[in-house]
Amino acid sequence: MTSPATERLTVAQALVRFLSAQYTERDGVRQRLIGATWGIFGHGNVAGIGQALVEYATVPSGETPATPPVMPYHQGRNEQAMVHAAVGYARQSGRLSTHAVTTSIGPGATNLVTGAALATINHLPVLLLPGDTFATRPADPVLQQLQVPYAGDVSVNDSLRPVSRYFDRITRPEALIPSALQAMRVLADPAETGAVTLALPQDVQAEAYDWPEEFFATRVWTVRRPGADPAELAAAVRAIRAARRPLVVAGGGVHHSRAEEALAEFAAATGIPVASTQSGKGSLRWDHPQDVGGIGHTGTATADQLARTADLVIGVGTRWTDFTTASGTLFQNPDVRFVNLTLSPSEGHRLAGLPLIADARSGLEELTEALRLHEHRVEETYVAEYGEEKRRWERRVDAAYAAPDPGARPTQAQVLGALDAVVDETDVIVNAAGSLPGDLHKLWRARSRDQYHVEYGYSCMGYEIPAAIGVRLAAPERNVWALVGDGTYLMMPTEIVTAVQEGIPIKMLLVQNHGYASIGGLSESVGAERFGTAYRYQGPEGGYTGDPLPVDLAANAASLGMRVLRAATAGELRAALAEARAADTPTCVYVETETDDTVSGAPGAQAWWDVPVAETATRPSAVKARELYERHVSTRRRHL
């Protein structure tokens, strides 16, 4: 019997070769599952994955520069930021393609944890390849080894277990084969996907092994579109037909499934209004007759009032987080019931809902067809009601966006209004944390299915700049804007250098409001008096109440290689944004916003959010906040 053909490679070389041959396919479209690798090298991966990328991420010897590398490589500056860039790329790619991220052992590996949590919480695929301590244990301890007296096989990489959808430590070369296949399965599974971690001991990475050539053959992972169970579909149809005030809540699953057109057809056919979560915003264009805007704590008055009176709520690809449900206080109709269209069985049963376990696009198409057979449509009085409320809200948006005095410093809402006037449906807006997500959810007029890219599952400060790089890599023809506050900028400006180095012309809108504006407002509302939330000098009473710090963030961005345009007024801002949009190099627009509470900004919260308030306190602000808290918490419902 002839022995199967083999090729002798190191574990790292074999892994890179394997990754380069993995593809996804959905609806007949095929693309690489791992499009590139991000890396920062140290002693834990430089001789393994680092050497392998020299073999496969550069132009092969003797070939022309036009020859594409087997595995493209991007140099990062911060390990967490590399994961954010990979996640941004994955989201823009519809979860059908992602990047790998390699780091050394020790702090390089633990810096991945935040990014991994973000990916897993948002159901976005990313492959993590951290180095690990020696499998052969030639010395004990080695550099950066975590000593655990009760377990010899624990390393700092075990901190990645709870934030990974799949985790394995490759302690023998041959163990890579089944583990790599399992890793690809999870990355490509629309219900299970998230961060996948393969921890690679540094000695094993460099060890050679005779690999079967079949391991490197092209492999295609089909991304399924399962339809609904007939019984579950029939139950959902009965519930919709019986409802007088139904409401759809579109979550991120609509985008992941590319179900936007199916949702628009369902809404138009039935007349049912559609609200959206943060990750679902843009599921319908803002001017679609059935789009009523964001829902929940940061939602519109229109969507939240519809939610309070809805007798049936149809969740499509949503996890029903506390922001969406207003911490269980939003859906107040005593007869309200839920239908949950999702790929996740556990999420399908949330809020005691009727599960409709299916791909979002397949499920919506089946619902539309079934309801058409019954010629079902909501009453026109309901359509007229929410249509008028939608128009009333849009007038509030117009007012918030307007800058009556072009020579004055703009409010944050007016900053968004200026950006809204400059972009078109091809631009992508990236944001994640601070006060901007709330204003964007309420005010932004999404023009396309993927224009609105706000990461709010983890709301991670520092996400915006690296994620914008990832989005631009996935969509090189698009203008990509990172909307960044001063707080999040100071946490992670490092990837500006990456954008400059690689010539990735992201646009950054840097908003200076001298502190953590979102948490400052929250602090005031819960009786904590904005303590510790301002970027100011210490005041005589001990708090940070003095003058603003003399920090020049625009100069800092310029020092990292970015072109910077300063805008002191609303009029200058509009011109600077237009100039930045036309730029072909990484460009920042810097603006200081008006923070005076007497100046009109975005409308306040339209629904509650549960942040517990001190039960006992001596300061009047906390006592008053507790009284308000108890009134709100008394309205919470547990849907059964």
C-alpha positions as CSV (number, residue, x, y, z in Angstrom):
1,M,0.0,0.0,0.0
2,T,1.3,3.4,-1.0
3,S,1.9,5.8,1.9
4,P,0.0,9.1,1.7
5,A,2.1,12.0,0.5
6,T,3.5,14.2,3.3
7,E,5.4,17.5,3.6
8,R,7.8,18.3,6.4
9,L,7.0,21.7,7.9
10,T,7.1,23.3,11.3
11,V,3.8,23.5,13.2
12,A,3.7,27.3,12.5
13,Q,4.4,26.8,8.8
14,A,1.7,24.1,8.5
15,L,-0.8,26.3,10.3
16,V,-0.2,29.3,8.0
17,R,-0.4,27.0,4.9
18,F,-3.7,25.5,6.3
19,L,-5.3,28.8,7.0
20,S,-4.5,30.1,3.5
21,A,-6.6,27.3,2.0
22,Q,-9.8,27.8,4.0
23,Y,-12.9,29.3,2.4
24,T,-16.5,30.1,3.2
25,E,-19.3,29.9,0.8
26,R,-22.8,31.3,1.1
27,D,-25.4,31.9,-1.6
28,G,-22.8,30.7,-4.1
29,V,-20.2,33.3,-3.2
30,R,-16.9,32.0,-2.0
31,Q,-14.1,34.0,-0.2
32,R,-11.2,33.3,2.0
33,L,-12.0,32.6,5.6
34,I,-8.7,34.0,6.9
35,G,-7.8,37.0,4.7
36,A,-4.7,38.1,6.5
37,T,-2.7,37.9,9.8
38,W,-2.0,40.7,12.2
39,G,1.0,40.3,14.5
40,I,3.3,41.7,17.1
41,F,6.4,39.5,17.6
42,G,8.2,38.6,20.8
43,H,10.1,35.6,22.0
44,G,7.0,33.5,22.2
45,N,6.1,33.6,18.5
46,V,8.9,35.3,16.5
47,A,10.7,32.0,15.7
48,G,7.5,30.1,15.1
49,I,4.6,32.1,13.5
50,G,7.0,34.9,12.8
51,Q,9.3,32.7,10.7
52,A,6.3,31.1,9.0
53,L,5.0,34.4,7.9
54,V,8.4,35.2,6.4
55,E,7.9,32.1,4.3
56,Y,4.3,32.9,3.3
57,A,3.6,36.6,3.8
58,T,6.3,37.9,1.5
59,V,6.7,37.6,-2.3
60,P,8.1,34.1,-3.1
61,S,11.7,34.2,-4.1
62,G,12.2,34.6,-7.8
63,E,8.7,35.7,-8.5
64,T,7.4,39.1,-9.4
65,P,6.1,41.7,-6.8
66,A,2.7,41.2,-8.4
67,T,2.5,37.7,-7.0
68,P,0.1,37.8,-4.0
69,P,1.5,36.4,-0.7
70,V,0.0,33.2,0.6
71,M,-0.8,35.0,3.8
72,P,-0.9,38.8,3.9
73,Y,0.5,40.3,7.0
74,H,-0.3,43.6,8.9
75,Q,2.0,45.0,11.6
76,G,0.1,46.2,14.7
77,R,1.0,48.4,17.6
78,N,-1.3,47.1,20.3
79,E,-2.6,43.5,20.7
80,Q,-6.1,44.5,21.7
81,A,-6.2,46.9,18.7
82,M,-5.2,44.2,16.3
83,V,-8.2,42.1,17.4
84,H,-10.5,45.2,16.9
85,A,-9.1,45.6,13.4
86,A,-9.8,42.0,12.6
87,V,-13.3,42.3,14.1
88,G,-14.0,45.4,12.0
89,Y,-12.9,43.5,8.9
90,A,-15.1,40.6,9.8
91,R,-18.2,42.6,10.4
92,Q,-17.8,44.5,7.1
93,S,-17.3,41.1,5.4
94,G,-20.6,39.8,6.7
95,R,-18.8,37.4,9.0
96,L,-17.7,35.4,5.9
97,S,-14.1,36.4,6.2
98,T,-11.9,37.5,9.1
99,H,-8.2,37.9,10.1
100,A,-5.9,36.0,12.4
101,V,-4.0,37.7,15.2
102,T,-0.7,36.4,16.6
103,T,1.1,37.6,19.8
104,S,3.9,36.6,22.0
105,I,3.3,34.9,25.4
106,G,2.7,36.9,28.6
107,P,1.3,40.5,28.3
108,G,1.0,40.2,24.5
109,A,-1.4,37.3,25.0
110,T,-3.4,38.8,27.9
111,N,-3.8,42.0,25.9
112,L,-6.0,39.9,23.6
113,V,-8.7,39.3,26.2
114,T,-10.7,42.5,25.8
115,G,-10.8,42.1,22.0
116,A,-11.8,38.5,22.3
117,A,-14.6,39.4,24.7
118,L,-15.8,42.0,22.2
119,A,-15.8,39.5,19.3
120,T,-17.6,36.8,21.2
121,I,-20.2,39.1,22.7
122,N,-21.0,40.5,19.2
123,H,-20.9,37.0,17.5
124,L,-18.1,38.1,15.2
125,P,-15.3,35.7,14.1
126,V,-11.6,36.3,14.9
127,L,-8.8,33.8,15.1
128,L,-6.3,34.3,18.0
129,L,-2.9,32.7,17.9
130,P,-1.1,33.6,21.1
131,G,2.3,32.1,21.9
132,D,2.5,30.0,25.0
133,T,5.1,28.8,27.5
134,F,7.1,25.7,26.6
135,A,5.3,22.4,26.3
136,T,8.5,20.5,27.1
137,R,9.1,22.6,30.3
138,P,12.9,22.8,29.9
139,A,13.1,25.3,32.8
140,D,10.5,26.2,35.4
141,P,9.6,29.0,35.5
142,V,10.5,30.6,32.1
143,L,10.2,34.2,31.2
144,Q,6.6,35.4,31.5
145,Q,5.3,32.1,33.0
146,L,2.4,32.3,35.4
147,Q,3.2,29.9,38.3
148,V,0.1,28.1,39.5
149,P,1.0,25.7,42.3
150,Y,-1.9,23.4,41.9
151,A,-1.7,23.0,38.1
152,G,1.3,22.7,35.9
153,D,-0.6,23.1,32.6
154,V,-2.1,26.5,33.3
155,S,-0.7,29.6,31.6
156,V,-1.9,33.2,31.2
157,N,-3.6,32.1,28.0
158,D,-6.2,30.3,30.1
159,S,-7.7,33.7,30.7
160,L,-8.9,33.5,27.1
161,R,-11.1,30.5,27.8
162,P,-14.2,32.3,29.0
163,V,-14.1,34.8,26.2
164,S,-13.5,32.3,23.4
165,R,-16.1,30.2,21.6
166,Y,-13.4,27.5,21.0
167,F,-10.1,27.1,22.9
168,D,-7.3,24.6,22.5
169,R,-3.6,24.4,23.4
170,I,-1.5,22.6,20.8
171,T,1.0,20.6,22.9
172,R,1.9,18.1,20.1
173,P,2.3,18.8,16.3
174,E,-0.3,16.2,15.3
175,A,-2.9,17.7,17.6
176,L,-3.0,20.7,15.3
177,I,-5.0,18.8,12.6
178,P,-8.2,18.1,14.5
179,S,-8.0,21.4,16.5
180,A,-7.5,23.5,13.4
181,L,-10.5,21.9,11.7
182,Q,-12.7,22.5,14.8
183,A,-11.5,26.1,14.9
184,M,-12.6,26.7,11.3
185,R,-15.9,25.0,11.9
186,V,-16.7,27.4,14.8
187,L,-15.5,30.5,12.9
188,A,-17.8,29.7,10.0
189,D,-20.8,28.7,12.1
190,P,-23.3,31.6,12.1
191,A,-24.8,30.5,15.4
192,E,-21.5,29.7,17.3
193,T,-19.0,32.1,15.9
194,G,-16.9,34.5,18.0
195,A,-13.3,34.5,19.1
196,V,-11.4,31.2,18.5
197,T,-8.1,30.7,20.3
198,L,-5.3,28.3,19.5
199,A,-2.6,28.7,22.1
200,L,0.8,27.7,20.6
201,P,3.7,26.8,22.9
202,Q,6.8,28.4,21.5
203,D,8.7,25.2,21.3
204,V,5.9,23.4,19.5
205,Q,5.5,26.2,17.0
206,A,9.1,25.5,15.8
207,E,8.9,21.7,15.8
208,A,8.9,19.9,12.4
209,Y,6.4,17.2,11.5
210,D,5.5,15.2,8.4
211,W,2.1,16.6,7.5
212,P,-0.3,14.8,5.1
213,E,-0.7,17.0,2.0
214,E,-4.5,16.6,2.3
215,F,-4.3,18.9,5.3
216,F,-3.4,21.8,3.0
217,A,-6.0,21.1,0.3
218,T,-8.6,23.8,-0.3
219,R,-11.5,23.4,2.1
220,V,-14.9,25.2,1.8
221,W,-17.1,25.8,4.8
222,T,-20.7,26.3,3.8
223,V,-22.5,29.0,5.8
224,R,-26.0,27.6,6.3
225,R,-29.3,29.3,5.8
226,P,-31.6,27.0,7.7
227,G,-35.4,27.5,7.4
228,A,-37.9,27.5,10.2
229,D,-39.6,24.4,11.6
230,P,-43.1,24.2,10.1
231,A,-44.8,24.1,13.5
232,E,-42.8,27.1,14.9
233,L,-43.5,29.0,11.7
234,A,-47.3,28.3,12.0
235,A,-47.3,29.4,15.6
236,A,-45.5,32.7,14.7
237,V,-47.9,33.3,11.8
238,R,-50.9,32.8,14.1
239,A,-49.4,35.2,16.7
240,I,-48.8,37.9,14.1
241,R,-52.3,37.6,12.6
242,A,-53.8,37.9,16.0
243,A,-51.9,41.1,16.9
244,R,-53.3,44.6,16.5
245,R,-50.2,46.5,17.4
246,P,-47.2,44.4,16.3
247,L,-43.6,45.7,16.3
248,V,-40.5,44.3,14.8
249,V,-37.2,44.8,16.6
250,A,-34.3,44.3,14.1
251,G,-31.0,43.2,15.7
252,G,-27.5,42.5,14.3
253,G,-28.6,39.2,13.0
254,V,-30.4,41.0,10.1
255,H,-27.1,42.4,9.0
256,H,-25.1,39.2,9.5
257,S,-27.7,37.3,7.4
258,R,-27.8,40.0,4.8
259,A,-31.5,40.0,5.4
260,E,-32.2,43.7,4.9
261,E,-34.1,43.3,1.6
262,A,-36.2,40.5,3.1
263,L,-37.0,42.7,6.1
264,A,-38.0,45.6,3.9
265,E,-40.3,43.3,1.9
266,F,-41.8,41.9,5.1
267,A,-42.4,45.4,6.5
268,A,-43.9,46.8,3.3
269,A,-46.2,43.8,2.8
270,T,-47.5,43.8,6.4
271,G,-47.3,47.5,7.4
272,I,-45.6,46.4,10.7
273,P,-43.2,49.1,11.9
274,V,-39.5,48.2,12.5
275,A,-37.4,49.5,15.3
276,S,-33.7,48.6,15.6
277,T,-31.1,47.9,18.2
278,Q,-27.7,49.4,18.1
279,S,-26.3,46.5,16.0
280,G,-29.4,46.4,13.9
281,K,-29.6,50.0,13.0
282,G,-29.6,50.4,9.2
283,S,-31.6,47.2,8.7
284,L,-34.0,49.6,6.9
285,R,-33.0,53.0,5.5
286,W,-34.0,55.8,7.8
287,D,-36.6,57.1,5.2
288,H,-38.3,53.7,4.7
289,P,-42.0,54.2,5.8
290,Q,-41.8,51.4,8.3
291,D,-38.5,52.5,9.9
292,V,-39.2,54.0,13.3
293,G,-35.6,54.3,14.5
294,G,-33.6,53.0,17.4
295,I,-35.3,51.3,20.4
296,G,-34.7,51.2,24.1
297,H,-32.7,53.5,26.4
298,T,-31.0,55.3,23.5
299,G,-33.9,54.9,21.1
300,T,-36.4,57.3,19.6
301,A,-39.6,58.5,21.2
302,T,-41.5,56.9,18.3
303,A,-40.0,53.5,18.7
304,D,-40.2,53.5,22.5
305,Q,-43.8,54.5,22.6
306,L,-44.7,51.8,20.1
307,A,-42.9,49.3,22.2
308,R,-44.8,50.4,25.3
309,T,-48.2,49.7,23.6
310,A,-47.2,46.7,21.4
311,D,-49.1,43.5,21.9
312,L,-46.6,41.4,19.9
313,V,-42.9,42.1,19.5
314,I,-41.1,40.2,16.7
315,G,-37.4,40.1,17.5
316,V,-35.2,39.4,14.5
317,G,-31.6,38.5,15.3
318,T,-31.5,40.3,18.7
319,R,-30.2,39.2,22.1
320,W,-32.7,41.4,24.0
321,T,-30.0,43.2,26.0
322,D,-30.9,45.6,28.9
323,F,-30.5,48.7,26.7
324,T,-33.0,47.3,24.2
325,T,-35.6,46.3,26.8
326,A,-34.9,49.4,29.0
327,S,-33.9,46.9,31.7
328,G,-37.3,45.1,31.5
329,T,-39.4,48.3,31.8
330,L,-40.2,49.0,28.1
331,F,-42.8,46.5,26.9
332,Q,-45.7,47.5,29.2
333,N,-48.8,46.2,27.4
334,P,-50.2,43.5,29.8
335,D,-50.9,41.2,26.9
336,V,-47.5,41.6,25.1
337,R,-45.9,38.4,23.7
338,F,-42.7,37.8,21.8
339,V,-41.7,36.0,18.7
340,N,-37.9,35.4,18.4
341,L,-36.5,34.7,15.0
342,T,-32.9,33.7,15.6
343,L,-30.3,31.0,14.9
344,S,-29.6,30.6,18.6
345,P,-32.0,28.3,20.5
346,S,-31.1,29.9,23.8
347,E,-31.9,33.4,22.5
348,G,-35.1,32.1,20.8
349,H,-36.7,31.4,24.2
350,R,-35.8,34.8,25.8
351,L,-38.7,36.9,27.2
352,A,-40.7,33.6,27.2
353,G,-41.1,34.1,23.5
354,L,-42.2,31.8,20.7
355,P,-39.0,30.5,19.2
356,L,-38.5,30.7,15.4
357,I,-35.1,29.1,15.0
358,A,-33.9,30.0,11.5
359,D,-31.6,32.1,9.5
360,A,-33.0,35.7,9.5
361,R,-33.4,36.0,5.8
362,S,-34.9,32.6,5.4
363,G,-37.3,33.1,8.3
364,L,-38.5,36.5,7.1
365,E,-39.1,35.2,3.6
366,E,-41.1,32.3,5.0
367,L,-43.1,34.7,7.2
368,T,-43.8,37.1,4.3
369,E,-45.0,34.3,2.1
370,A,-47.3,32.8,4.7
371,L,-48.8,36.1,5.7
372,R,-49.4,37.0,2.0
373,L,-51.4,33.8,1.7
374,H,-53.7,35.2,4.4
375,E,-53.6,38.7,2.9
376,H,-52.6,40.0,6.3
377,R,-51.8,43.6,6.9
378,V,-52.1,45.8,10.0
379,E,-54.9,48.4,10.1
380,E,-54.3,51.6,8.3
381,T,-55.0,53.6,11.4
382,Y,-52.0,52.0,13.1
383,V,-49.8,52.9,10.0
384,A,-51.0,56.5,10.1
385,E,-50.3,56.7,13.8
386,Y,-46.7,55.7,13.7
387,G,-46.2,57.5,10.5
388,E,-47.1,60.8,12.1
389,E,-44.9,60.0,15.2
390,K,-42.0,59.2,12.8
391,R,-42.4,62.6,11.1
392,R,-42.6,64.4,14.5
393,W,-39.3,62.7,15.6
394,E,-37.6,63.7,12.3
395,R,-38.4,67.3,13.1
396,R,-36.6,66.9,16.4
397,V,-33.6,65.5,14.6
398,D,-33.6,68.5,12.2
399,A,-33.6,70.8,15.2
400,A,-30.8,69.0,17.0
401,Y,-28.7,68.9,13.8
402,A,-29.2,72.6,13.0
403,A,-26.4,75.1,13.8
404,P,-28.1,78.5,13.7
405,D,-24.8,80.3,14.3
406,P,-22.1,79.0,12.0
407,G,-19.5,81.1,14.0
408,A,-20.3,79.3,17.3
409,R,-18.8,76.2,18.8
410,P,-21.0,73.2,17.8
411,T,-22.8,70.8,20.1
412,Q,-22.2,67.1,19.7
413,A,-25.6,66.8,17.9
414,Q,-24.6,69.6,15.5
415,V,-21.3,67.8,14.8
416,L,-23.3,64.8,13.7
417,G,-25.5,67.1,11.6
418,A,-22.5,68.5,9.9
419,L,-21.2,65.0,9.1
420,D,-24.7,63.9,7.9
421,A,-24.6,66.7,5.4
422,V,-21.2,65.7,4.0
423,V,-21.5,61.9,3.7
424,D,-23.5,59.7,1.3
425,E,-24.7,56.1,1.4
426,T,-21.2,54.8,0.6
427,D,-19.6,56.1,3.8
428,V,-19.2,54.0,6.9
429,I,-19.5,55.4,10.4
430,V,-17.5,53.6,13.2
431,N,-18.1,54.2,16.9
432,A,-18.3,52.2,20.1
433,A,-18.3,54.1,23.4
434,G,-19.0,57.3,25.3
435,S,-21.9,59.6,24.6
436,L,-21.7,59.3,20.8
437,P,-23.5,55.9,20.6
438,G,-26.6,57.2,22.3
439,D,-26.7,60.3,20.1
440,L,-26.0,58.2,17.0
441,H,-28.7,55.6,17.8
442,K,-31.3,58.4,18.3
443,L,-30.2,60.8,15.5
444,W,-28.2,59.1,12.7
445,R,-30.0,58.7,9.4
446,A,-28.6,55.4,8.1
447,R,-28.6,55.4,4.3
448,S,-27.3,51.9,3.6
449,R,-27.3,48.5,5.3
450,D,-23.6,48.8,6.4
451,Q,-23.2,52.6,6.9
452,Y,-23.8,52.4,10.7
453,H,-21.1,50.5,12.5
454,V,-21.5,51.0,16.2
455,E,-20.1,48.3,18.5
456,Y,-22.3,48.3,21.5
457,G,-22.4,44.7,22.6
458,Y,-19.2,45.4,24.6
459,S,-19.1,49.2,24.1
460,C,-15.3,49.1,24.1
461,M,-13.4,52.3,24.3
462,G,-10.5,52.2,21.9
463,Y,-12.3,50.2,19.2
464,E,-13.0,52.9,16.7
465,I,-9.6,53.6,15.1
466,P,-8.4,50.0,14.6
467,A,-11.9,48.9,13.6
468,A,-12.0,51.6,11.0
469,I,-8.8,50.2,9.6
470,G,-10.3,46.8,9.4
471,V,-13.5,48.1,7.7
472,R,-11.4,50.0,5.1
473,L,-9.3,46.8,4.4
474,A,-12.6,44.9,3.8
475,A,-14.1,47.8,1.7
476,P,-11.2,49.7,0.1
477,E,-13.6,51.7,-2.1
478,R,-15.5,53.2,0.9
479,N,-14.9,56.3,3.0
480,V,-14.6,55.1,6.6
481,W,-15.0,57.4,9.6
482,A,-13.8,56.7,13.1
483,L,-15.9,58.9,15.5
484,V,-13.7,59.2,18.6
485,G,-14.2,61.1,21.8
486,D,-11.2,62.4,23.9
487,G,-11.6,59.6,26.4
488,T,-11.5,56.8,23.9
489,Y,-8.8,58.5,21.9
490,L,-6.4,58.6,24.9
491,M,-7.0,54.9,25.5
492,M,-5.9,53.7,22.1
493,P,-4.5,56.1,19.4
494,T,-1.7,53.7,18.5
495,E,-3.2,52.3,15.3
496,I,-3.0,55.8,13.7
497,V,0.6,54.7,13.1
498,T,-0.6,51.5,11.3
499,A,-2.9,53.5,9.1
500,V,-0.1,55.9,8.2
501,Q,2.4,53.0,7.6
502,E,0.1,51.1,5.3
503,G,-1.5,54.1,3.6
504,I,-5.0,53.3,4.8
505,P,-6.9,56.6,4.4
506,I,-9.3,56.4,7.3
507,K,-11.0,59.6,8.4
508,M,-11.1,60.4,12.1
509,L,-13.6,62.8,13.7
510,L,-12.0,63.6,17.1
511,V,-14.5,65.3,19.5
512,Q,-13.0,67.0,22.5
513,N,-15.4,67.6,25.4
514,H,-12.8,67.3,28.2
515,G,-13.7,64.1,29.9
516,Y,-16.0,61.1,30.0
517,A,-19.1,62.9,28.9
518,S,-21.4,59.8,28.9
519,I,-20.4,58.6,32.3
520,G,-20.4,62.1,33.6
521,G,-24.1,62.5,32.7
522,L,-24.8,59.1,34.1
523,S,-22.9,59.9,37.3
524,E,-25.0,63.0,37.8
525,S,-28.3,61.1,37.2
526,V,-27.4,58.5,39.9
527,G,-26.3,61.0,42.5
528,A,-22.5,60.6,42.1
529,E,-22.2,64.3,41.0
530,R,-19.9,63.7,38.0
531,F,-17.1,62.8,40.4
532,G,-13.9,61.6,38.6
533,T,-15.3,62.0,35.1
534,A,-13.8,65.3,33.9
535,Y,-10.4,65.9,32.4
536,R,-9.6,68.9,34.6
537,Y,-7.2,70.0,37.2
538,Q,-8.0,69.2,40.9
539,G,-10.3,71.8,42.5
540,P,-10.0,73.1,46.1
541,E,-12.7,70.8,47.3
542,G,-10.9,67.7,46.1
543,G,-12.7,66.9,42.8
544,Y,-11.6,67.5,39.3
545,T,-13.4,70.8,39.0
546,G,-10.5,73.1,37.9
547,D,-9.6,74.3,34.5
548,P,-9.5,71.9,31.5
549,L,-6.2,70.1,31.0
550,P,-3.9,71.7,28.4
551,V,-3.8,68.5,26.4
552,D,-3.6,69.0,22.6
553,L,-5.0,65.8,21.1
554,A,-4.8,67.3,17.6
555,A,-1.1,67.8,18.0
556,N,-0.8,64.3,19.3
557,A,-2.6,62.8,16.2
558,A,-0.3,64.9,14.0
559,S,2.8,63.6,15.8
560,L,1.7,60.1,14.9
561,G,1.7,61.0,11.2
562,M,-2.0,61.9,10.6
563,R,-3.0,65.0,8.7
564,V,-5.1,67.1,11.1
565,L,-7.7,69.8,10.3
566,R,-8.8,71.9,13.2
567,A,-12.4,73.3,13.3
568,A,-13.2,75.9,15.9
569,T,-16.8,76.6,14.7
570,A,-19.7,74.9,13.2
571,G,-19.0,76.5,9.8
572,E,-15.3,75.5,9.9
573,L,-16.4,72.0,10.8
574,R,-18.5,71.5,7.7
575,A,-15.7,72.6,5.5
576,A,-13.1,70.5,7.3
577,L,-15.3,67.4,7.0
578,A,-15.7,67.9,3.3
579,E,-11.9,68.3,2.9
580,A,-11.2,65.2,5.0
581,R,-13.7,63.1,3.0
582,A,-11.8,64.0,-0.2
583,A,-8.4,63.2,1.2
584,D,-6.4,60.1,0.1
585,T,-4.3,59.9,3.3
586,P,-5.3,59.3,6.9
587,T,-6.9,62.5,8.0
588,C,-8.3,63.8,11.3
589,V,-10.9,66.5,11.9
590,Y,-10.5,67.9,15.4
591,V,-13.4,69.8,17.0
592,E,-14.1,71.0,20.6
593,T,-17.8,70.8,21.4
594,E,-20.1,73.1,23.4
595,T,-20.8,71.4,26.7
596,D,-23.0,74.1,28.3
597,D,-26.2,72.3,29.4
598,T,-28.3,75.3,28.3
599,V,-27.3,74.8,24.7
600,S,-29.6,72.4,22.8
601,G,-28.1,69.0,22.0
602,A,-29.6,65.6,21.4
603,P,-32.9,64.7,23.0
604,G,-32.6,62.9,26.3
605,A,-33.1,59.2,27.0
606,Q,-36.6,58.0,26.0
607,A,-36.5,55.0,28.2
608,W,-34.9,53.9,31.5
609,W,-31.7,51.9,32.1
610,D,-31.0,50.2,35.4
611,V,-27.9,51.5,37.1
612,P,-28.3,50.8,40.9
613,V,-28.2,53.9,43.1
614,A,-26.8,54.0,46.6
615,E,-29.6,52.8,49.0
616,T,-28.3,55.1,51.8
617,A,-26.5,58.4,51.4
618,T,-26.1,61.8,53.1
619,R,-25.7,63.9,50.0
620,P,-29.1,65.3,48.7
621,S,-28.3,64.4,45.0
622,A,-27.9,60.7,45.9
623,V,-31.1,60.7,48.1
624,K,-33.1,62.2,45.2
625,A,-31.6,59.8,42.7
626,R,-32.5,56.8,44.9
627,E,-36.2,58.0,45.1
628,L,-36.3,58.2,41.3
629,Y,-34.6,54.8,40.9
630,E,-37.2,53.1,43.1
631,R,-40.0,54.5,41.0
632,H,-38.5,53.2,37.8
633,V,-37.5,49.8,39.1
634,S,-41.1,49.2,40.3
635,T,-42.2,49.1,36.7
636,R,-39.9,46.3,35.7
637,R,-41.6,43.2,34.3
638,R,-40.5,39.6,34.0
639,H,-42.2,38.3,30.9
640,L,-43.5,34.8,31.5
